[in-house]
Amino acid sequence: MAVTLPFVNFSSLSVLDLSQNLFNSSFPEWLSTLTSLTRLDLSTNSFSGSIAVDFGKFESLEDLHLSLNNFSGPVPVTLGNLCYLRKLGLASGRFSGDISGLLNSFTGCQTVSLEMLNLNSNDLVGELPDSIGLFKNLKHLDLAYNSLWGSIPASIGNLSALEVLYLHSNKMNGSIPESFGRLSELRDLNLIANSWQGVGFLPRWSTNATQFYIHENSLSGPIPRDIGTLMPRLRNLHLSDNTLNGTIPLSICKMADLQVLSLRNNYLSGELPDCWRDLSTSSLWVVDVSNNSLSGEIPSSMGLLRSLGMLLLSENNLVGEIPSSLQNCSALTSIDLGENQLSGEIPSWLAENLSATFVLRLRSNQFHGQIPEALCNLPLLHFLDLSHNNLSGGIPKCLDNLTAIVYGNSSELYYQETKVVTKGRAYDYNRNLALLNVIDFSENNLSGPIPEEMTKLLSLRVLNLSSNHISGAIPEKIGDLKVLETLDLSHNQLSGEIPATLSSLTFLTHLIVSYNNFSGKIPAGRQLQTFDASSYQGNPFLCGFPSRVKCPTESITTTAPPTTGTEPEDEEDEIFELGTGLYVSIVLGFGFGFLGLCVTLLRKEFRKKDIEW
């Protein structure tokens, strides 16, 4: 839709807001006649093309918003003539070129009035020039999601009014300059997904800081021991995915407003600090220190964190039992203690007191005893992983009480980064876990049958019961699990035939039933024939495509050897000899196998005749 207003005289117009429409033309040329504008907003449309307007004509312009359009080409350097411009929004477009071209264009202003500069999500390149220090009134600077490189110039310390700085998702590197210490008003810093290095990453800057995001970089060295006193008002501390070492300082607990503590994927060592009592009245929601080298026991003082929602301690060297004090954390929705050396029995209070749990992941520890039936009382549970432990006994029959996996509904989006073993591989999963629906009991000592009740978990996507001592048959109603994607029953003692209902699972992309005692023919259908023969190996009495064993009805011709009317003395002997013929056919090939089987049967009949004679 073109914007044309040819018969209207707007020469005295001061404010024009055309935002959030469906305009899809180039930058309207007639706008250049509106030289009295103080505010122009064309954001959230589909304007496109380069902007060739001489913005120097808009001497009174204070606010210019062009974000969320399809403008392309370089940012007009004539914007540098707008010395009274306070807000400039050019985010989420297709602007390209060197960032220094725009910033250097303001050098002609005696005082740069700009308070907000948003160039987020464009295609800008280059280094931040020293001229950034001229923007002394700047409060909000957002250059995220571009392709900027190089380090931050020391002149950034001149931005004494700066409150928000977003440089994340670029290609910047080097050390963060010590001049950051002069940014006394800085409260929100996001530098994630760059290549920041060095140990002096945390200069003594604003005690008013509330947000500190610097994960996914190359920062090294220890976390400063006095970080809690440096930033006592911090709400979010994200230092994950770096190369930090040393211990977690006790002063962390001095951050009375802390809500998220994320230190995952570093080289931190030592014990978890036992200082959480100091945060008992805080709103701390997330403690994530997974994938480090922490040791010792889980401090009982963590049970005083009444607001704690996510406790992520996986991939460390923690020992001991799960402290009973955690049952006081009734707000817990995610408990990930996997890949440690924790021991003891899985406490039933995990379900009795923590009914809001979405995720329970205890894999790769040393837990023993039975799976508590109390876990069936977790109506919101979507992810249950107890694999790689020493659990024994049977699978609880009450699992159909996990209504979130029965109906698949969730009242909230639930995002968490965790490892999910599915389709035969471990994946780092950081999407909505409430849509995944996983039960993994593999690598334990479980016995008994697969409960029929498990077939009522209609929204289950991953079921792994492999490497146990489970016996009996696969429940016939397994075909009711219509959205099942991964089914691993390998290395058990299951027997009987594979249910034909498995063929109806059209979402099933990973199936392993190898090394059991299954017999009979693999059910025909479009689904089960798509898997590799290795999915069925180790079942000596299982036959049919895609296994390499042909069924007796497939390998024996319709011409039977002559009979005498005498029945075999033992039906099991006859089955054994048929099975022997099948193994011979595999070794010698289909042609020789067929001949060998016939000879075997003929000799059997002649031997019987000799006995009768």
DAHU-V901618 format. One record per residue. N is the residue number from 1. PSI is psi in radians with two decimals (999 if undefined). OMEGA is omega in whole degrees, -180 to 180 (* if undefined). Layout:
n->[N	N]
psi->[PSI	PSI]
omega->[OMEGA	OMEGA]
This chain:
n->[1	2	3	4	5	6	7	8	9	10	11	12	13	14	15	16	17	18	19	20	21	22	23	24	25	26	27	28	29	30	31	32	33	34	35	36	37	38	39	40	41	42	43	44	45	46	47	48	49	50	51	52	53	54	55	56	57	58	59	60	61	62	63	64	65	66	67	68	69	70	71	72	73	74	75	76	77	78	79	80	81	82	83	84	85	86	87	88	89	90	91	92	93	94	95	96	97	98	99	100	101	102	103	104	105	106	107	108	109	110	111	112	113	114	115	116	117	118	119	120	121	122	123	124	125	126	127	128	129	130	131	132	133	134	135	136	137	138	139	140	141	142	143	144	145	146	147	148	149	150	151	152	153	154	155	156	157	158	159	160	161	162	163	164	165	166	167	168	169	170	171	172	173	174	175	176	177	178	179	180	181	182	183	184	185	186	187	188	189	190	191	192	193	194	195	196	197	198	199	200	201	202	203	204	205	206	207	208	209	210	211	212	213	214	215	216	217	218	219	220	221	222	223	224	225	226	227	228	229	230	231	232	233	234	235	236	237	238	239	240	241	242	243	244	245	246	247	248	249	250	251	252	253	254	255	256	257	258	259	260	261	262	263	264	265	266	267	268	269	270	271	272	273	274	275	276	277	278	279	280	281	282	283	284	285	286	287	288	289	290	291	292	293	294	295	296	297	298	299	300	301	302	303	304	305	306	307	308	309	310	311	312	313	314	315	316	317	318	319	320	321	322	323	324	325	326	327	328	329	330	331	332	333	334	335	336	337	338	339	340	341	342	343	344	345	346	347	348	349	350	351	352	353	354	355	356	357	358	359	360	361	362	363	364	365	366	367	368	369	370	371	372	373	374	375	376	377	378	379	380	381	382	383	384	385	386	387	388	389	390	391	392	393	394	395	396	397	398	399	400	401	402	403	404	405	406	407	408	409	410	411	412	413	414	415	416	417	418	419	420	421	422	423	424	425	426	427	428	429	430	431	432	433	434	435	436	437	438	439	440	441	442	443	444	445	446	447	448	449	450	451	452	453	454	455	456	457	458	459	460	461	462	463	464	465	466	467	468	469	470	471	472	473	474	475	476	477	478	479	480	481	482	483	484	485	486	487	488	489	490	491	492	493	494	495	496	497	498	499	500	501	502	503	504	505	506	507	508	509	510	511	512	513	514	515	516	517	518	519	520	521	522	523	524	525	526	527	528	529	530	531	532	533	534	535	536	537	538	539	540	541	542	543	544	545	546	547	548	549	550	551	552	553	554	555	556	557	558	559	560	561	562	563	564	565	566	567	568	569	570	571	572	573	574	575	576	577	578	579	580	581	582	583	584	585	586	587	588	589	590	591	592	593	594	595	596	597	598	599	600	601	602	603	604	605	606	607	608	609	610	611	612	613]
psi->[2.11	2.63	1.83	2.15	1.21	-0.40	0.24	2.34	1.85	0.47	-0.40	0.09	2.32	-0.50	2.22	2.05	1.88	0.39	2.76	0.93	-2.80	0.47	2.34	0.44	-3.07	3.12	2.12	2.15	-0.55	-0.26	-0.43	-0.21	-0.18	1.19	-0.09	0.04	2.36	-0.38	2.22	2.16	1.90	0.28	2.74	1.03	-2.74	0.61	2.54	3.08	3.06	2.83	1.96	0.21	2.46	1.71	-0.13	-0.33	-0.39	1.17	-0.40	-0.02	2.23	-0.61	2.19	2.07	1.92	0.24	2.80	0.94	-2.94	0.47	2.52	3.13	-3.07	2.67	2.25	2.17	-0.23	-0.21	-0.44	-0.22	-0.14	1.35	-0.29	0.08	2.21	-0.62	2.24	1.94	1.95	0.52	2.75	0.88	-2.61	0.53	2.48	-3.08	-3.14	2.29	-0.50	-0.45	-0.76	-0.85	-0.66	-0.36	-0.28	0.03	-0.31	-0.21	2.32	-0.68	2.21	2.08	-0.12	2.20	-0.48	2.17	2.01	1.88	0.40	2.44	1.07	-2.79	0.64	2.59	-3.13	-3.12	2.68	2.16	2.87	-0.39	-0.18	-0.43	-0.22	-0.33	1.11	-0.26	-0.01	2.23	-0.53	2.02	2.01	1.88	0.37	2.79	0.92	-2.74	0.71	2.61	-3.12	-3.03	3.03	2.21	2.61	-0.39	-0.19	-0.37	-0.21	-0.18	1.24	-0.30	-0.05	2.21	-0.58	2.23	2.00	1.96	0.26	2.76	0.91	-2.72	0.59	2.76	-2.96	-3.00	2.62	2.20	2.61	-0.37	-0.22	-0.48	-0.29	-0.06	1.27	-0.32	-0.06	2.14	-0.35	1.91	2.21	1.93	0.36	2.81	0.88	-2.60	0.78	2.48	3.14	3.06	-0.30	0.81	-0.22	1.34	2.85	1.52	-2.83	2.21	-0.08	0.01	2.37	-0.45	2.24	1.74	1.95	0.48	2.94	0.93	-2.75	0.58	2.44	3.04	3.09	2.76	2.28	2.38	-0.50	0.45	-0.58	-0.56	-0.45	-0.69	1.20	-0.34	0.16	2.33	-0.62	2.07	1.89	1.83	0.34	2.85	0.87	-2.75	0.66	2.58	-3.00	-2.86	2.92	2.05	2.58	-0.47	-0.19	-0.66	0.02	-0.11	1.54	-0.39	0.12	2.29	-0.62	2.17	1.92	1.93	0.33	2.75	0.97	-2.81	0.61	2.52	-3.02	-2.97	2.75	2.36	2.47	1.10	0.20	-0.23	-0.57	-0.30	0.31	-0.43	0.12	3.13	0.52	2.09	-0.66	2.24	1.90	1.81	0.46	2.74	1.01	-2.71	0.68	2.60	-3.10	-2.99	2.82	2.12	2.38	-0.41	-0.25	-0.41	-0.12	-0.07	1.45	-0.45	-0.04	2.20	-0.55	2.03	1.83	1.75	0.34	2.83	0.95	-2.78	0.65	2.54	3.08	-3.02	2.86	2.12	2.34	-0.32	-0.36	-0.30	-0.23	-0.24	1.24	-0.21	-0.03	2.20	-0.37	2.18	1.91	1.77	0.34	2.82	0.91	-2.74	0.61	2.64	-3.02	-3.03	2.69	2.05	2.44	-0.38	-0.25	-0.58	-0.60	-0.57	-0.27	1.06	-0.15	0.12	2.23	-0.71	2.23	1.91	1.89	0.35	2.71	0.98	-2.70	0.58	2.51	-3.11	-2.96	2.80	2.08	2.29	-0.33	-0.41	-0.35	-0.20	0.52	1.51	-0.34	0.02	2.23	-0.32	1.94	1.91	1.86	0.36	2.85	0.91	-2.80	0.63	2.55	-3.08	-2.94	2.94	2.22	2.41	-0.12	0.20	-0.31	-0.05	-0.13	1.40	-0.45	-0.56	-0.35	-0.89	-0.36	0.11	2.58	2.38	-0.05	2.71	2.46	1.84	2.32	2.42	2.15	2.89	2.27	2.18	1.91	2.59	0.60	0.09	2.78	2.21	2.51	2.01	2.16	0.42	-2.86	1.85	-0.38	-0.21	-0.06	-0.95	1.59	2.41	2.10	1.90	0.33	2.82	0.94	-2.80	0.61	2.57	-3.11	-3.09	2.95	2.05	2.40	-0.52	-0.41	-0.40	-0.05	-0.06	1.28	-0.32	0.20	2.31	-0.52	2.16	2.04	1.95	0.31	2.79	0.97	-2.74	0.63	2.39	-3.12	-2.93	2.78	2.25	2.39	-0.52	0.27	-0.45	-0.15	-0.27	1.28	-0.41	0.18	2.25	-0.61	2.23	1.98	1.92	0.27	2.80	0.96	-2.79	0.56	2.63	-3.05	-2.97	2.69	2.18	2.40	-0.37	-0.33	-0.47	-0.31	-0.07	1.54	-0.30	-0.11	1.99	-0.15	1.96	2.23	2.07	0.36	2.75	1.04	-2.73	0.62	2.62	3.02	-2.96	2.42	2.19	2.41	2.68	2.95	-0.44	-0.94	-0.32	-0.07	-0.16	2.72	2.69	-0.49	-0.34	-0.33	-0.05	2.81	0.24	1.61	-0.36	0.27	2.36	3.01	2.74	2.42	0.16	2.87	0.11	2.15	2.55	2.70	-0.67	-0.34	-0.43	-0.17	2.32	2.92	-0.26	1.82	2.68	2.72	2.49	2.82	0.00	-0.03	2.24	2.65	2.52	-0.46	2.10	-0.56	-0.59	-0.70	-0.72	-0.69	-0.73	-0.60	-0.75	-0.67	-0.71	-0.62	-0.73	-0.64	-0.68	-0.58	-0.75	-0.75	-0.12	2.83	-0.67	-0.94	-0.56	-0.74	-0.77	-0.74	-0.67	-0.75	-0.75	-0.73	-0.80	-0.69	-0.74	-0.63	-0.78	-0.72	-0.61	-0.68	-0.68	-0.69	-0.70	-0.74	-0.66	999]
omega->[179	178	-180	176	-169	-172	-177	179	-179	-173	-180	-177	-179	-179	176	-179	177	-175	174	174	-178	180	-177	180	170	180	-175	-178	-176	179	-178	178	-177	-172	179	-177	170	179	178	-178	176	-173	176	171	177	173	-176	178	179	-179	-177	-177	174	-177	177	180	-176	-173	-177	-174	179	-179	177	-177	180	-175	176	171	180	176	-178	-179	-178	174	-177	-179	177	175	180	177	-177	-175	179	-180	-179	-177	179	-179	-180	-173	173	174	178	179	-178	179	-175	-179	-177	-180	179	-174	180	-178	-180	-176	179	-179	176	175	176	-175	-172	178	-180	177	-177	177	-178	172	171	-180	-177	-179	174	-179	173	-179	177	-179	177	-180	180	-172	-172	178	-175	177	-175	179	-178	178	-175	176	170	179	179	179	178	-176	177	-179	-179	-178	179	177	178	-177	-173	-179	-172	178	-176	178	178	176	-173	177	171	179	-175	-176	-180	180	176	-172	178	-180	173	-179	179	-179	-171	-179	-176	-179	-176	-177	178	-179	-171	174	169	178	179	-174	172	-178	-179	-172	-175	178	-177	-178	-165	171	177	-175	177	-179	180	-178	180	180	-179	175	-180	-178	-179	180	-177	171	-178	-177	-177	-177	-179	177	176	-176	-175	-178	-176	176	-178	178	-178	178	-175	176	173	177	-180	178	-178	-176	174	-174	178	-176	174	-176	176	179	-171	-178	-174	178	-179	173	-177	180	-173	175	173	178	-179	-177	-178	-177	172	-179	180	-174	-169	176	-179	-179	-176	178	-178	177	-178	-176	-176	167	-178	177	-176	179	171	178	-179	-177	179	-178	174	-177	179	-180	176	178	178	-180	-173	-179	-174	-179	-178	178	-172	-175	-172	175	172	179	-178	-177	177	-179	174	-176	-178	-180	-179	179	176	-179	-172	180	-177	174	-179	177	179	180	-175	177	173	177	180	-174	-178	178	175	-174	180	-179	176	179	-175	-176	-175	-172	-179	-172	173	-172	173	-175	-177	-173	173	171	-180	179	178	-177	-177	173	-177	176	179	179	178	-178	178	-173	-178	-174	177	-171	-179	-178	178	-172	175	173	179	-178	-179	-178	-176	175	-179	-180	-174	-175	178	173	177	-169	178	179	175	-174	177	-177	178	-178	-178	172	-174	-177	178	176	179	178	178	176	-180	-180	174	-179	176	-179	169	-173	180	176	-176	-179	180	177	-172	177	-173	166	-179	177	-173	175	173	177	-178	-179	-179	-176	169	-177	176	-177	-180	180	177	178	-165	-180	-180	-180	-180	175	-179	178	-172	174	173	176	-177	-176	-179	-176	171	179	-177	-176	177	179	177	-180	-168	-178	-179	-179	-178	176	-180	179	-172	175	174	179	-180	-177	-178	-180	174	-177	179	-178	177	-178	-178	-178	-173	178	-176	-179	180	-179	174	175	-174	175	171	178	180	-180	179	-175	174	-176	179	180	-176	-170	-172	179	-179	-177	-180	-179	-180	178	-175	-173	180	173	-169	-178	176	-175	180	-179	11	176	-177	-180	176	178	-180	-179	179	-173	180	-178	-180	178	-177	177	-179	-179	179	-178	180	-179	176	180	-178	-178	-180	177	-179	178	180	-178	176	179	178	178	180	180	177	-179	178	-175	-173	-177	-174	-178	180	179	179	-180	-179	179	179	-180	180	-179	179	180	178	-179	179	180	177	179	179	180	180	-178	*]
